[in-house]
């Protein structure tokens, strides 16, 4: 019994050393803007006579991957504050996913729902993006385009 335990303890560091590292990669964001959705934007939903509605906004900017490899499953984090300095998205800083980011600089866009009646103008603080060097979830499509349909429809001009 003691021999098995010692063998297991000796093999444990070897097994941990062989595990593939899946470190998160930090990406640089610039030119961050938060603008209301256009009238024809598919993310812009009418109130439908609901007492508590939401307003559609689009968070846009540029993401820079300074590495040599693509960053996979990238999420964008930010604090969005209203005119009184209160957070617009209560208890969360993750605002959405921008999928895979190739090396270099590229534009991104995300739809964000803001509770109706939230006083503007809004301020975006501490915007950052984080992804992984290897996939952290299984992929459904072979073309690696994992953006949601609403994000695919945003014009990045």
Secondary structure, 3 states (H helix, E strand, C coil): CHHHHHHHHHHHHHHHHHCCCCCEEEEEEEEEEEEECCCCCCCCCCCCCCCCCEEEEEEEEEEEECCCCCEEEEEEEEEEECCCCCECCCCCCEEEEEEEECCEEEEEEEEEEEECCCCCCCEEEEEEEEEECCCCCCCCCCCCCCCCHHHHCCCCC
